[in-house]
Amino acid sequence: MFLTQDELKAMTQASKRSLQEAWLKQHRIPYTKGRKGRLNVLRAYVEQAHGLKVVQVERPSEETEPNMDAFKKAPK
């Protein structure tokens, strides 16, 4: 889901968080900061920035319910 620290270093070519953050801002790649200051970059954002299509998975609508009739016994 998130880039590893090694992947983030390789992508930004920087070890310091402040330089990594500046690079992410410059390239308009969204990120969040964790409680201890770690930069969290979603892998999907990076893939999208490099031209890979992000596949959207559709969730079933809330109206979808199981077919309970399938569990009824057939008449003899």
N, C-alpha and C positions, 0 to 999 in steps of 0.2 A: 504494500500500500504506500509506504513512505520510502524515500531514498535512504540508503544507509549513509553513515557518516563518510565512509570511503567513497561512495558514489557522489556525494555532495562535494567532497574535496576534488575529485577528478573532474567533475563538471565545471566547477568554478575556478579550478586551478589555484585554490587558496585554502590555507589551513585555518586562518583566523576567522572566527564567526563574523566579525564586523566586515571583513572583506567579502565573505560569502554573501552576507546580507546585501551589501552594495551591488554585487554582481546580479543577484536575483532581482533587485529593484530595477537595475539597468535593463535587464532582459524581460521585464514584466512577467516574471514567473511568481504566481501567488505562493505564499508560505505563511505559516504561523510559528509562534515561538512557544516552546514548552515552558513549564514552570521554572526550570533551571536555565532557560535561555537557549536551549537547543532549537535549531531551525528545523521545522517539519515541512517537507516539500512532498506533495502527493506525486507519485510516479505518473499518474494520468496527465497531470499538467505538463510535465516535462515531455512526455510522449506527444502530446498535442502540440506543444511548441515546436517540436521537430517534425511536424507534418504527419504524424501517425493518427489515424482516425480512432477516436475513442468510441467504443461500442456502448450504446445505451441499452441497458437491460430494462425491459418494461415490467413493472410490477402488476400482478393481477388486480383488477378493479375490486373495490370493496364489496361489490355485489356478487362476486364469484363465491359460490357455495358448493360443497360436495353434493353429488347426486345421491340422495339418501334412498331413492327408489331402487337403486342398484343393489342394495343390501336386503331387499325384501325377498322372501322365498317365493319361488315360482309355484303356481297352483298345480296340484297333481292331476 
